[in-house]
Amino acid sequence: MRRIPFLLTALVGLAIFSCSKTKNEEKMISTISKEAFGQLPDGQQADLYTLTNANGMTVNITNYGGIITKLTAPDKNGEWADVVLGFDSLAPYLSGHPFFGALVGRYGNRIAKGKFKLNGQEYSLAINNGPNALHGGTKGFDKVIWKATEIKQDSIVGLQLEYTSKDMEEGYPGNLTVKVVYTLDNENALTIDYTASTDKPTVVNLTNHSYFNLTGLKRDILDHEVTIASDSIVPVDTTLIPTGKLRAVEGTPFDFRKATKVGAGIDKVEDEQIKAGGGYDHCWVLKRSGDGLVQFATVKDPESGRVMEVFTTEPGVQFYTGNFLDGKLTGKGATYSKRFGLCLETEHYPDSPNQPQFPTTTLNPGETYKTTTKYKFSAK
């Protein structure tokens, strides 16, 4: 008779363990959902996709411009907060913004005077940034509807976006077929894979233009501590076009080889490059030992403890510190004032089509353009 209470206790314990296991398993499910985000003036529908991993990290992406509208990351106390600049609705994106969270193409960054030659033929692009072409033109990849396909696998959720840029769209030659895949894993990493092919020689330089603020959009990014594995930058003229030579970072405000606060050297206008960019708006040449995915940067907000590690296959990164934000735009309860966000735009160097000494951005028929960038979040 004494065995019955023991058996009952064991059975009850097993039942509790089973229920607990079921609940835990339910918590470990990554999800992706879709909702309407708004309508473009031409009647096209924009949708918003929410990717959520097993830890509760969320990334919102719209098929309008492939824009990351929201990305949450944990602080040292386990509190989640949005860490990218943007808006809660479609309308502000349609009204004009400085590429918040956008997919940039066909050519990210600047091309001098909106012109380049390829195989002896000159091509003219829209002049939309002083005397130069910037980020793909008047209607770049950030202002079109992409075909979206949801991805759901065991440990990741993702969104595949596809777009075909027609021959001579925004002045660029060739029908360019582009596929961009965002994936969110359970290591709190967002990976972006870019591929493209063309039927005519063209130039391609794709990137994502998210503005990060690891405070959770509470204050500017001047106290963020940044590390960049780079010995040199691509210096620019007063219109932010490369001079064609590289400049060593040692002994300059551009030395981020050790963790350095953004605000430490950002206003040292006695440095001609700081003066030209109004702060940091330059391409760092990344130290690489091969062609694979390597970590090149770490960003930390000391107060919240949030950390972002960045990896890429690209040869450079445009480190931009929101110098042109002026407080006229607001979103998600924040005012986007000067230096309220920082960008790490992984890419080839600016104006590469006009700088033959730089790594080439030319894509020919039969070749495949392929790059990867990953942003991983944690807290310390």
C-alpha positions, 0 to 999 in steps of 0.5 A, a space after each residue: 500500500 505504501 507504493 501507491 502514494 509514491 506512484 501517484 507522486 511520480 505520475 503527477 511529477 511526470 505530468 508536470 514535467 511534460 506540460 512544462 516541456 510542452 510550454 517551453 517547446 512552444 516558446 521555442 518556435 520562430 514565426 513570420 507573419 504578414 499584414 497590410 502596410 499601406 498603399 502607394 499612389 499608383 495603387 500598389 499594396 505594401 505589406 509588412 512582415 514580422 520575423 520573430 525568433 525563439 528568444 522574442 527578437 523581432 524584425 519588421 520588413 516591408 516589401 516597399 524598398 525592402 525597408 527594415 522598419 523595426 528591429 528589437 535587441 535586448 539590454 543587459 537586464 533582458 529588456 527588449 527595445 527597438 534599435 533602428 530609426 524609422 516609422 510605424 506607417 507607410 506614409 512617412 516613408 513615401 513623403 521622403 526620408 534619408 534611406 531609413 532601413 532601406 535596400 539601396 541599389 543599383 549602386 549604393 553610395 556616390 558616383 561622381 557627377 552622375 557619370 561613368 564609362 563602361 566598355 567605352 560607353 558613357 552612362 548618365 545617372 540622376 544627379 540627386 546629391 549635390 553634383 553627384 549621383 547617390 544610392 541608385 537615383 531618383 527612384 532607386 531600389 528603396 522606392 519600389 515594391 519587391 516580390 516577397 516570399 516567406 521562409 520558415 525553417 527549423 531554426 530560422 525565419 526569413 523573407 526573400 525579396 525579388 526585383 528586376 531592374 529594367 535596362 536603363 532604369 535610372 540610367 543603368 545598363 542591363 536588365 538586372 535580376 536581384 534577390 535579397 534574403 533576410 534571415 533571423 536566427 536564434 542567435 539573435 543574428 539578422 543575415 542579409 544575402 544579396 545576389 544579382 545577375 544581368 544580361 548586359 555589362 553593368 555596375 552593382 553595389 547593393 547595401 542596407 541603410 539601417 540607422 542603428 541606435 542601441 540606446 533604444 532611441 532614447 538619445 544620440 549615438 555619441 557615447 556608442 563605442 565602435 570598433 572597426 578592423 581597418 587601417 585606412 579609409 577612402 578620403 573624399 573631396 568636399 562633395 564626398 567623392 573619393 580622391 582616389 588614394 587611401 589614407 591611414 587611420 593611425 593618428 587621426 580621428 578615424 582610428 577605431 581599431 580599438 573601441 572608441 566613442 563616436 563623439 571622441 573625434 567626430 567634431 575635430 574639424 581641423 582634420 580636413 576629412 572630418 570637415 568634409 563629411 561634417 563628421 563621419 561619412 566615409 568608407 573604411 577599407 576592411 582588413 581581410 584574409 580571404 573572401 568569406 564572411 568576417 567580423 569587422 565591427 563591434 558597436 556597444 552602448 555602455 549604458 544599456 549594455 547592448 552590443 552589435 557585431 557586424 560581419 560581411 564579405 564586402 571590401 569596405 563599409 561606409 560608416 555614417 553618423 547621421 550628420 545630416 539629420 536635422 530634427 525635422 523627422 520624428 518616428 516611434 516617439 523619437 525626434 531624429 536629430 543630428 547624430 541620432 543614428 549610425 550606419 554601417 553600410 557594407 559595400 564596395 568603395 564609392 565611385 568605383 566605376 570611375 576609379 579603376 584602382 578600386 575593387 571592381 563593381 562591374 557585373 557581366 552576363 554569366 556572372 553572379 553578384 553575391 554578398 552577405 552581411 550579418 548583424 548579431 545582437 547581444 548584451 554585456 
